[in-house]
Amino acid sequence: MARMGPAAKLRRVLEFLIGLRDDRVLSALTDCGFGASDRARGWELLSALGSTQAVPTTTTITSAPLQALDAWRQQWARIASVSLEQDFPRVYDQIFSGIDKPRQPSFAVVPILVDRIEKLGRANDATSIAALAKLRKRGLTSERLAQGRQLFVDVQSTKLPRLPDYDGRRTKIHAAETALWDYFVEWGQIARATIKEPRLLELLGYRGGAADDEPQAPLVAVEQPSHAVTPARKAKRGARSKKRPRK
Protein backbone atom coordinates (compact mmCIF):
# COMPACT_ATOMS: atom_id res chain seq x y z
CA MET A 1 0.00 0.00 0.00
CA ALA A 2 1.30 3.43 -0.92
CA ARG A 3 1.99 5.84 1.92
CA MET A 4 -1.00 8.02 2.72
CA GLY A 5 -0.51 11.76 2.78
CA PRO A 6 -1.93 14.16 5.38
CA ALA A 7 -5.09 14.88 3.35
CA ALA A 8 -5.90 11.17 2.95
CA LYS A 9 -5.33 10.59 6.66
CA LEU A 10 -7.60 13.49 7.55
CA ARG A 11 -10.39 11.98 5.45
CA ARG A 12 -9.83 8.52 6.87
CA VAL A 13 -9.90 9.60 10.52
CA LEU A 14 -12.88 11.89 9.88
CA GLU A 15 -14.86 8.94 8.58
CA PHE A 16 -13.89 6.92 11.66
CA LEU A 17 -14.95 9.69 14.04
CA ILE A 18 -18.27 10.19 12.25
CA GLY A 19 -18.89 6.46 12.51
CA LEU A 20 -18.70 6.77 16.29
CA ARG A 21 -22.05 8.60 16.23
CA ASP A 22 -23.72 5.21 15.88
CA ASP A 23 -24.69 3.96 19.36
CA ARG A 24 -23.81 0.35 18.52
CA VAL A 25 -20.28 1.28 17.43
CA LEU A 26 -19.73 3.57 20.37
CA SER A 27 -21.03 0.97 22.81
CA ALA A 28 -18.60 -1.65 21.51
CA LEU A 29 -15.65 0.67 22.00
CA THR A 30 -16.89 1.87 25.37
CA ASP A 31 -16.57 -1.69 26.62
CA CYS A 32 -12.86 -1.42 25.73
CA GLY A 33 -12.36 1.79 27.72
CA PHE A 34 -13.16 4.33 25.00
CA GLY A 35 -14.58 7.38 26.76
CA ALA A 36 -15.72 10.91 26.01
CA SER A 37 -12.19 12.25 26.42
CA ASP A 38 -10.87 9.76 23.85
CA ARG A 39 -13.54 10.84 21.40
CA ALA A 40 -12.77 14.52 22.00
CA ARG A 41 -9.06 13.87 21.55
CA GLY A 42 -9.71 12.44 18.10
CA TRP A 43 -11.40 15.65 17.00
CA GLU A 44 -8.62 17.74 18.58
CA LEU A 45 -5.93 15.81 16.71
CA LEU A 46 -7.92 16.09 13.50
CA SER A 47 -8.21 19.84 13.93
CA ALA A 48 -4.52 20.16 14.81
CA LEU A 49 -3.40 18.55 11.55
CA GLY A 50 -6.01 20.41 9.52
CA SER A 51 -4.85 23.78 10.84
CA THR A 52 -1.17 23.31 9.94
CA GLN A 53 0.19 25.50 7.17
CA ALA A 54 1.24 23.78 3.96
CA VAL A 55 4.84 23.92 2.76
CA PRO A 56 5.05 25.22 -0.84
CA THR A 57 7.13 23.25 -3.30
CA THR A 58 8.64 26.43 -4.74
CA THR A 59 9.32 29.82 -3.25
CA THR A 60 8.90 33.01 -5.23
CA ILE A 61 10.34 36.30 -4.01
CA THR A 62 8.63 39.27 -5.61
CA SER A 63 11.07 42.18 -5.85
CA ALA A 64 11.34 44.64 -8.72
CA PRO A 65 15.20 44.68 -8.77
CA LEU A 66 15.32 40.90 -8.58
CA GLN A 67 12.78 40.56 -11.37
CA ALA A 68 14.85 42.91 -13.55
CA LEU A 69 18.02 40.95 -12.82
CA ASP A 70 16.25 37.68 -13.59
CA ALA A 71 14.95 39.07 -16.90
CA TRP A 72 18.49 40.12 -17.84
CA ARG A 73 19.81 36.66 -17.00
CA GLN A 74 17.10 34.82 -18.95
CA GLN A 75 17.74 36.88 -22.08
CA TRP A 76 21.48 37.41 -22.18
CA ALA A 77 22.72 34.19 -20.60
CA ARG A 78 20.68 32.32 -23.19
CA ILE A 79 22.05 34.41 -26.06
CA ALA A 80 25.61 33.92 -24.84
CA SER A 81 25.04 30.19 -24.47
CA VAL A 82 23.70 29.55 -27.96
CA SER A 83 26.32 31.87 -29.49
CA LEU A 84 29.27 29.97 -28.00
CA GLU A 85 28.20 26.37 -27.62
CA GLN A 86 28.64 25.28 -31.24
CA ASP A 87 31.47 27.44 -32.59
CA PHE A 88 33.51 27.94 -29.40
CA PRO A 89 32.99 24.93 -27.10
CA ARG A 90 36.16 25.60 -25.08
CA VAL A 91 35.11 29.18 -24.37
CA TYR A 92 31.57 28.00 -23.64
CA ASP A 93 32.91 25.66 -20.95
CA GLN A 94 34.98 28.48 -19.45
CA ILE A 95 32.01 30.84 -19.30
CA PHE A 96 29.24 28.49 -18.17
CA SER A 97 31.05 25.96 -16.00
CA GLY A 98 29.05 25.59 -12.78
CA ILE A 99 26.38 28.16 -13.70
CA ASP A 100 24.51 26.32 -16.45
CA LYS A 101 21.84 24.87 -14.15
CA PRO A 102 18.40 26.50 -14.70
CA ARG A 103 17.46 26.38 -11.00
CA GLN A 104 20.35 28.55 -9.87
CA PRO A 105 19.15 32.02 -8.80
CA SER A 106 19.92 35.02 -10.97
CA PHE A 107 21.75 36.87 -8.20
CA ALA A 108 24.29 34.02 -8.16
CA VAL A 109 24.63 33.61 -11.95
CA VAL A 110 24.73 37.14 -13.37
CA PRO A 111 27.83 38.51 -11.57
CA ILE A 112 29.82 35.37 -12.43
CA LEU A 113 28.71 35.51 -16.05
CA VAL A 114 29.63 39.18 -16.36
CA ASP A 115 33.05 38.66 -14.74
CA ARG A 116 33.90 35.77 -17.04
CA ILE A 117 32.89 37.58 -20.21
CA GLU A 118 34.90 40.62 -19.16
CA LYS A 119 37.86 38.36 -18.43
CA LEU A 120 37.47 36.96 -21.94
CA GLY A 121 38.10 40.47 -23.26
CA ARG A 122 41.55 40.49 -21.61
CA ALA A 123 42.64 37.27 -23.35
CA ASN A 124 45.07 37.43 -26.26
CA ASP A 125 44.46 34.12 -28.04
CA ALA A 126 42.61 34.10 -31.35
CA THR A 127 39.79 31.87 -30.14
CA SER A 128 38.91 34.14 -27.21
CA ILE A 129 39.07 37.24 -29.38
CA ALA A 130 36.76 35.67 -31.99
CA ALA A 131 34.33 34.45 -29.34
CA LEU A 132 34.15 37.88 -27.71
CA ALA A 133 33.58 39.52 -31.11
CA LYS A 134 30.61 37.20 -31.70
CA LEU A 135 29.14 37.96 -28.29
CA ARG A 136 29.39 41.70 -28.94
CA LYS A 137 27.77 41.25 -32.32
CA ARG A 138 24.88 39.43 -30.61
CA GLY A 139 24.42 42.41 -28.26
CA LEU A 140 26.58 41.56 -25.24
CA THR A 141 28.53 44.78 -25.42
CA SER A 142 30.46 46.35 -22.55
CA GLU A 143 27.43 48.57 -21.88
CA ARG A 144 25.18 45.50 -21.64
CA LEU A 145 27.57 43.84 -19.21
CA ALA A 146 27.65 47.01 -17.12
CA GLN A 147 23.86 46.95 -17.05
CA GLY A 148 23.86 43.39 -15.69
CA ARG A 149 26.40 44.32 -13.01
CA GLN A 150 24.34 47.36 -11.96
CA LEU A 151 21.20 45.24 -11.69
CA PHE A 152 23.09 42.92 -9.36
CA VAL A 153 24.17 45.92 -7.24
CA ASP A 154 20.54 47.06 -7.06
CA VAL A 155 19.47 43.65 -5.77
CA GLN A 156 22.18 43.70 -3.10
CA SER A 157 20.95 47.05 -1.82
CA THR A 158 17.34 45.86 -1.69
CA LYS A 159 16.02 44.29 1.48
CA LEU A 160 14.32 41.10 0.35
CA PRO A 161 11.32 39.78 2.29
CA ARG A 162 12.10 37.18 4.93
CA LEU A 163 11.10 33.67 3.98
CA PRO A 164 8.74 31.74 6.26
CA ASP A 165 10.16 29.01 8.48
CA TYR A 166 9.38 26.12 6.16
CA ASP A 167 11.45 23.65 8.20
CA GLY A 168 9.34 24.52 11.23
CA ARG A 169 6.20 23.94 9.20
CA ARG A 170 7.41 20.51 8.12
CA THR A 171 8.14 19.60 11.73
CA LYS A 172 4.67 20.66 12.88
CA ILE A 173 2.95 18.79 10.04
CA HIS A 174 4.91 15.63 10.77
CA ALA A 175 4.21 15.79 14.51
CA ALA A 176 0.47 16.43 14.01
CA GLU A 177 0.22 13.71 11.35
CA THR A 178 2.01 11.16 13.55
CA ALA A 179 -0.15 11.90 16.61
CA LEU A 180 -3.39 11.64 14.62
CA TRP A 181 -2.40 8.41 12.90
CA ASP A 182 -1.22 6.77 16.13
CA TYR A 183 -4.62 7.53 17.61
CA PHE A 184 -6.41 6.07 14.61
CA VAL A 185 -4.26 2.93 14.45
CA GLU A 186 -4.86 2.14 18.12
CA TRP A 187 -8.63 2.60 18.21
CA GLY A 188 -9.14 1.39 14.66
CA GLN A 189 -7.56 -1.96 15.41
CA ILE A 190 -9.49 -2.25 18.66
CA ALA A 191 -12.70 -1.59 16.74
CA ARG A 192 -11.89 -4.24 14.15
CA ALA A 193 -11.05 -6.74 16.87
CA THR A 194 -14.24 -6.00 18.81
CA ILE A 195 -16.91 -5.33 16.19
CA LYS A 196 -17.84 -8.33 14.08
CA GLU A 197 -20.78 -7.00 12.10
CA PRO A 198 -19.61 -5.84 8.63
CA ARG A 199 -22.20 -3.08 8.38
CA LEU A 200 -20.94 -1.48 11.58
CA LEU A 201 -17.35 -1.67 10.39
CA GLU A 202 -18.43 0.04 7.19
CA LEU A 203 -19.63 2.98 9.28
CA LEU A 204 -16.04 3.35 10.47
CA GLY A 205 -14.68 3.21 6.94
CA TYR A 206 -13.75 -0.48 6.73
CA ARG A 207 -15.21 -1.94 3.58
CA GLY A 208 -13.23 -5.13 3.17
CA GLY A 209 -9.86 -5.70 1.61
CA ALA A 210 -6.60 -4.57 3.16
CA ALA A 211 -7.04 -2.28 6.14
CA ASP A 212 -5.21 1.05 6.16
CA ASP A 213 -4.50 1.09 9.90
CA GLU A 214 -1.91 -1.65 9.97
CA PRO A 215 1.40 -2.19 8.18
CA GLN A 216 1.29 -4.28 5.07
CA ALA A 217 3.28 -7.48 4.94
CA PRO A 218 6.09 -7.30 2.40
CA LEU A 219 5.52 -9.22 -0.77
CA VAL A 220 7.76 -12.26 -0.96
CA ALA A 221 8.43 -13.67 -4.37
CA VAL A 222 7.65 -17.38 -4.44
CA GLU A 223 9.41 -19.38 -7.07
CA GLN A 224 6.90 -21.43 -8.99
CA PRO A 225 7.82 -24.96 -10.07
CA SER A 226 8.90 -24.99 -13.65
CA HIS A 227 7.20 -27.30 -16.10
CA ALA A 228 9.63 -26.57 -18.90
CA VAL A 229 11.40 -29.51 -20.39
CA THR A 230 15.15 -29.29 -20.60
CA PRO A 231 16.84 -30.01 -23.92
CA ALA A 232 18.51 -33.11 -22.48
CA ARG A 233 15.17 -34.51 -21.39
CA LYS A 234 13.70 -33.80 -24.77
CA ALA A 235 16.47 -35.74 -26.43
CA LYS A 236 15.94 -38.66 -24.04
CA ARG A 237 12.24 -38.77 -24.75
CA GLY A 238 12.96 -38.67 -28.43
CA ALA A 239 15.29 -41.61 -28.01
CA ARG A 240 12.57 -43.64 -26.21
CA SER A 241 9.97 -42.95 -28.85
CA LYS A 242 12.25 -43.95 -31.66
CA LYS A 243 11.37 -47.44 -32.88
CA ARG A 244 13.95 -49.98 -33.89
CA PRO A 245 13.86 -50.91 -37.51
CA ARG A 246 12.53 -54.37 -38.22
CA LYS A 247 15.02 -56.93 -39.42
C-alpha positions as CSV (number, residue, x, y, z in Angstrom):
1,M,0.0,0.0,0.0
2,A,1.3,3.4,-0.9
3,R,2.0,5.8,1.9
4,M,-1.0,8.0,2.7
5,G,-0.5,11.8,2.8
6,P,-1.9,14.2,5.4
7,A,-5.1,14.9,3.4
8,A,-5.9,11.2,3.0
9,K,-5.3,10.6,6.7
10,L,-7.6,13.5,7.5
11,R,-10.4,12.0,5.5
12,R,-9.8,8.5,6.9
13,V,-9.9,9.6,10.5
14,L,-12.9,11.9,9.9
15,E,-14.9,8.9,8.6
16,F,-13.9,6.9,11.7
17,L,-15.0,9.7,14.0
18,I,-18.3,10.2,12.3
19,G,-18.9,6.5,12.5
20,L,-18.7,6.8,16.3
21,R,-22.0,8.6,16.2
22,D,-23.7,5.2,15.9
23,D,-24.7,4.0,19.4
24,R,-23.8,0.4,18.5
25,V,-20.3,1.3,17.4
26,L,-19.7,3.6,20.4
27,S,-21.0,1.0,22.8
28,A,-18.6,-1.7,21.5
29,L,-15.6,0.7,22.0
30,T,-16.9,1.9,25.4
31,D,-16.6,-1.7,26.6
32,C,-12.9,-1.4,25.7
33,G,-12.4,1.8,27.7
34,F,-13.2,4.3,25.0
35,G,-14.6,7.4,26.8
36,A,-15.7,10.9,26.0
37,S,-12.2,12.3,26.4
38,D,-10.9,9.8,23.8
39,R,-13.5,10.8,21.4
40,A,-12.8,14.5,22.0
41,R,-9.1,13.9,21.6
42,G,-9.7,12.4,18.1
43,W,-11.4,15.7,17.0
44,E,-8.6,17.7,18.6
45,L,-5.9,15.8,16.7
46,L,-7.9,16.1,13.5
47,S,-8.2,19.8,13.9
48,A,-4.5,20.2,14.8
49,L,-3.4,18.6,11.5
50,G,-6.0,20.4,9.5
51,S,-4.8,23.8,10.8
52,T,-1.2,23.3,9.9
53,Q,0.2,25.5,7.2
54,A,1.2,23.8,4.0
55,V,4.8,23.9,2.8
56,P,5.0,25.2,-0.8
57,T,7.1,23.2,-3.3
58,T,8.6,26.4,-4.7
59,T,9.3,29.8,-3.2
60,T,8.9,33.0,-5.2
61,I,10.3,36.3,-4.0
62,T,8.6,39.3,-5.6
63,S,11.1,42.2,-5.9
64,A,11.3,44.6,-8.7
65,P,15.2,44.7,-8.8
66,L,15.3,40.9,-8.6
67,Q,12.8,40.6,-11.4
68,A,14.8,42.9,-13.5
69,L,18.0,40.9,-12.8
70,D,16.2,37.7,-13.6
71,A,14.9,39.1,-16.9
72,W,18.5,40.1,-17.8
73,R,19.8,36.7,-17.0
74,Q,17.1,34.8,-18.9
75,Q,17.7,36.9,-22.1
76,W,21.5,37.4,-22.2
77,A,22.7,34.2,-20.6
78,R,20.7,32.3,-23.2
79,I,22.0,34.4,-26.1
80,A,25.6,33.9,-24.8
81,S,25.0,30.2,-24.5
82,V,23.7,29.5,-28.0
83,S,26.3,31.9,-29.5
84,L,29.3,30.0,-28.0
85,E,28.2,26.4,-27.6
86,Q,28.6,25.3,-31.2
87,D,31.5,27.4,-32.6
88,F,33.5,27.9,-29.4
89,P,33.0,24.9,-27.1
90,R,36.2,25.6,-25.1
91,V,35.1,29.2,-24.4
92,Y,31.6,28.0,-23.6
93,D,32.9,25.7,-21.0
94,Q,35.0,28.5,-19.5
95,I,32.0,30.8,-19.3
96,F,29.2,28.5,-18.2
97,S,31.1,26.0,-16.0
98,G,29.0,25.6,-12.8
99,I,26.4,28.2,-13.7
100,D,24.5,26.3,-16.4
101,K,21.8,24.9,-14.2
102,P,18.4,26.5,-14.7
103,R,17.5,26.4,-11.0
104,Q,20.4,28.5,-9.9
105,P,19.1,32.0,-8.8
106,S,19.9,35.0,-11.0
107,F,21.7,36.9,-8.2
108,A,24.3,34.0,-8.2
109,V,24.6,33.6,-11.9
110,V,24.7,37.1,-13.4
111,P,27.8,38.5,-11.6
112,I,29.8,35.4,-12.4
113,L,28.7,35.5,-16.0
114,V,29.6,39.2,-16.4
115,D,33.0,38.7,-14.7
116,R,33.9,35.8,-17.0
117,I,32.9,37.6,-20.2
118,E,34.9,40.6,-19.2
119,K,37.9,38.4,-18.4
120,L,37.5,37.0,-21.9
121,G,38.1,40.5,-23.3
122,R,41.6,40.5,-21.6
123,A,42.6,37.3,-23.4
124,N,45.1,37.4,-26.3
125,D,44.5,34.1,-28.0
126,A,42.6,34.1,-31.3
127,T,39.8,31.9,-30.1
128,S,38.9,34.1,-27.2
129,I,39.1,37.2,-29.4
130,A,36.8,35.7,-32.0
131,A,34.3,34.5,-29.3
132,L,34.1,37.9,-27.7
133,A,33.6,39.5,-31.1
134,K,30.6,37.2,-31.7
135,L,29.1,38.0,-28.3
136,R,29.4,41.7,-28.9
137,K,27.8,41.2,-32.3
138,R,24.9,39.4,-30.6
139,G,24.4,42.4,-28.3
140,L,26.6,41.6,-25.2
141,T,28.5,44.8,-25.4
142,S,30.5,46.3,-22.6
143,E,27.4,48.6,-21.9
144,R,25.2,45.5,-21.6
145,L,27.6,43.8,-19.2
146,A,27.7,47.0,-17.1
147,Q,23.9,47.0,-17.0
148,G,23.9,43.4,-15.7
149,R,26.4,44.3,-13.0
150,Q,24.3,47.4,-12.0
151,L,21.2,45.2,-11.7
152,F,23.1,42.9,-9.4
153,V,24.2,45.9,-7.2
154,D,20.5,47.1,-7.1
155,V,19.5,43.6,-5.8
156,Q,22.2,43.7,-3.1
157,S,21.0,47.1,-1.8
158,T,17.3,45.9,-1.7
159,K,16.0,44.3,1.5
160,L,14.3,41.1,0.4
161,P,11.3,39.8,2.3
162,R,12.1,37.2,4.9
163,L,11.1,33.7,4.0
164,P,8.7,31.7,6.3
165,D,10.2,29.0,8.5
166,Y,9.4,26.1,6.2
167,D,11.4,23.7,8.2
168,G,9.3,24.5,11.2
169,R,6.2,23.9,9.2
170,R,7.4,20.5,8.1
171,T,8.1,19.6,11.7
172,K,4.7,20.7,12.9
173,I,3.0,18.8,10.0
174,H,4.9,15.6,10.8
175,A,4.2,15.8,14.5
176,A,0.5,16.4,14.0
177,E,0.2,13.7,11.4
178,T,2.0,11.2,13.6
179,A,-0.1,11.9,16.6
180,L,-3.4,11.6,14.6
181,W,-2.4,8.4,12.9
182,D,-1.2,6.8,16.1
183,Y,-4.6,7.5,17.6
184,F,-6.4,6.1,14.6
185,V,-4.3,2.9,14.5
186,E,-4.9,2.1,18.1
187,W,-8.6,2.6,18.2
188,G,-9.1,1.4,14.7
189,Q,-7.6,-2.0,15.4
190,I,-9.5,-2.3,18.7
191,A,-12.7,-1.6,16.7
192,R,-11.9,-4.2,14.1
193,A,-11.0,-6.7,16.9
194,T,-14.2,-6.0,18.8
195,I,-16.9,-5.3,16.2
196,K,-17.8,-8.3,14.1
197,E,-20.8,-7.0,12.1
198,P,-19.6,-5.8,8.6
199,R,-22.2,-3.1,8.4
200,L,-20.9,-1.5,11.6
201,L,-17.3,-1.7,10.4
202,E,-18.4,0.0,7.2
203,L,-19.6,3.0,9.3
204,L,-16.0,3.4,10.5
205,G,-14.7,3.2,6.9
206,Y,-13.7,-0.5,6.7
207,R,-15.2,-1.9,3.6
208,G,-13.2,-5.1,3.2
209,G,-9.9,-5.7,1.6
210,A,-6.6,-4.6,3.2
211,A,-7.0,-2.3,6.1
212,D,-5.2,1.0,6.2
213,D,-4.5,1.1,9.9
214,E,-1.9,-1.7,10.0
215,P,1.4,-2.2,8.2
216,Q,1.3,-4.3,5.1
217,A,3.3,-7.5,4.9
218,P,6.1,-7.3,2.4
219,L,5.5,-9.2,-0.8
220,V,7.8,-12.3,-1.0
221,A,8.4,-13.7,-4.4
222,V,7.6,-17.4,-4.4
223,E,9.4,-19.4,-7.1
224,Q,6.9,-21.4,-9.0
225,P,7.8,-25.0,-10.1
226,S,8.9,-25.0,-13.6
227,H,7.2,-27.3,-16.1
228,A,9.6,-26.6,-18.9
229,V,11.4,-29.5,-20.4
230,T,15.2,-29.3,-20.6
231,P,16.8,-30.0,-23.9
232,A,18.5,-33.1,-22.5
233,R,15.2,-34.5,-21.4
234,K,13.7,-33.8,-24.8
235,A,16.5,-35.7,-26.4
236,K,15.9,-38.7,-24.0
237,R,12.2,-38.8,-24.8
238,G,13.0,-38.7,-28.4
239,A,15.3,-41.6,-28.0
240,R,12.6,-43.6,-26.2
241,S,10.0,-42.9,-28.8
242,K,12.3,-44.0,-31.7
243,K,11.4,-47.4,-32.9
244,R,14.0,-50.0,-33.9
245,P,13.9,-50.9,-37.5
246,R,12.5,-54.4,-38.2
247,K,15.0,-56.9,-39.4
